[in-house]
Amino acid sequence: MMDRAALPHDREPTDDVWEVLFTQRAIRYWQDKPVPRALLEQVISAASQAPSGENSQPWIFIVVDEQSQRAQIGTALRELYNRTTPLRAMFDDGAKSDDLSQRLMLTGARAFFTSLEKAPALIIPCLYRLSSPTPDPASLLAGSSIYLAVQNALLSARALGLGTVMSTAHILIDQPLRRILSLPADAFPVALIPIGYPAVNFGPTRRKKVHEILKWNTWS
């Protein structure tokens, strides 16, 4: 069994797949340092190795590394945040929580919504020309043909020492995002993923124990 306490608490790249799996955590703060396009291409190349229905690979990955476009997307998300009182209240209350994990998570989420453009790059994976296992991009099954690729991107980024966070905030700014990225009508964003050199460390994640989620042969 993996000893999580013994895992490194740093920002270093690693070729150890187990270290990648057990230390890849949500990163919402980044260094003011551009990510070379060669590394971003490596992340997308890793993403493209994922399986998909009938190997149809119904995806296009848009990587936004130009500051002006990142600023437009960040502004759209911040304006949404500023006019959504329940969202602001949730994050403000969470930032005062006695639970450290909850407090850190919601403080980071607030930073995500208010200063997304600080991320050196954004990855927007899109379903495109989806046919298998369903032609309906709104179906849960559609995710099986792209979210494995998204996970590949997150894990490969961690291996390269790059921090990411999986977000579905794109659904809150769908129209501005479509305009900024010039998306065709048959392209459907499935995530909004900032990526960059982390300003905080990777490290062991807090997850349920295996005995809480594992059942052998039958549910009962």
C-alpha angles and dihedrals in degrees: 000000000000113000100221093187089062094054119109119266099207143091100253126132115248140193092202106108092200092053089050092051096046100041103038102114136163109282118196100164124067140183117253090251128116120240113232112246089233089066093045089051089050090055092050091046089055090048091053092059091070121110121253137180109296086348086280093146093208096188146108120187115209112199114196112200100148112104095221093056093044088052092053092051092044091050092050091052093044092050090051089051094048094053096043106082097183091053093050091046092051093053094042092051092045091052087062095047120131088222106090094204092050092045094051093045096051094041088054091047090053090052089050092055096043104039108022091139089070088076108097091226141005128215118207111185112200132196106231130181091355115191108149138090083358136350090223110098091194092060121104088230091060088068090065088070097054114015092073086059090049090053090049088055093051094048095044089050089054091050089055092049093254123136124224140167125209108233136171092193088120089085090065094057101031098139098045090045092051091050095046093047096037090232118188118235092254095055115092121191113222102181145008109220123181114203135188147114104307122244088202132050131267114233148144114323127223109243138152116277117260092246089060095057105028125090124175119223097328140032095237 
